[in-house]
Amino acid sequence: MRIAITLVLIWFFKFSVVSAKKLDLKPFFLVGLIASIAAAVASLVGFVLICCLCKQNQEDTKQRKPKKEEAPDF
C-alpha cells in the first residue's frame, strides 16, 4: 500500500512539474513540489515507524517465556 501511495505521489510530482513548466505557473509548481516532498517524507516516516514497532514487538515476544501448563494427574 505504501509503495502504491509513493508511486502516485511521484506521478503527481512529475505531472505537476511538466504542467507548471508548460504553463509557466511557478507558484503552482512550488506548491506541488512542497506538497509532494512533504507527502513522501510523511510516507517514509510512517514506514520507518511501522518497521520499528514490528521489530520491537518481535523482541518483546521473544523475551516473554511461555507459561508451562501442568497436565492434570489421573
DAJOHU-V966921 format. One record per pair of residues at least 4 apart in sequence whose ideal C-beta (glycine too) atoms are under 8 Angstrom apart, sorted by sequence separation. I is the first residue (numbers start at 0). J is the second residue. If there is no record, write none. Layout:
# DAJOHU-V966921
{{I:J} {I:J}}
This chain:
# DAJOHU-V966921
{{0:4} {1:5} {2:6} {3:7} {4:8} {5:9} {6:10} {7:11} {8:12} {9:13} {10:14} {11:15} {12:16} {13:17} {14:18} {15:19} {16:20} {17:21} {18:22} {19:23} {24:28} {25:29} {26:30} {27:31} {28:32} {29:33} {30:34} {31:35} {32:36} {33:37} {34:38} {35:39} {36:40} {37:41} {38:42} {39:43} {40:44} {41:45} {42:46} {43:47} {44:48} {45:49} {46:50} {47:51} {48:52} {49:53} {50:54} {51:55} {52:56} {53:57} {54:58} {55:59} {56:60} {57:61} {58:62} {59:63} {19:24} {22:27} {18:24} {19:25} {19:27} {20:28} {18:27} {19:28} {15:27} {16:28} {19:31} {15:28} {16:31} {15:31} {16:32} {15:32} {12:31} {11:31} {12:32} {15:35} {12:35} {11:35} {9:35} {8:35} {8:38} {9:39} {8:39} {4:38} {5:39} {8:42} {5:42} {4:42} {1:42} {1:45} {1:46}}
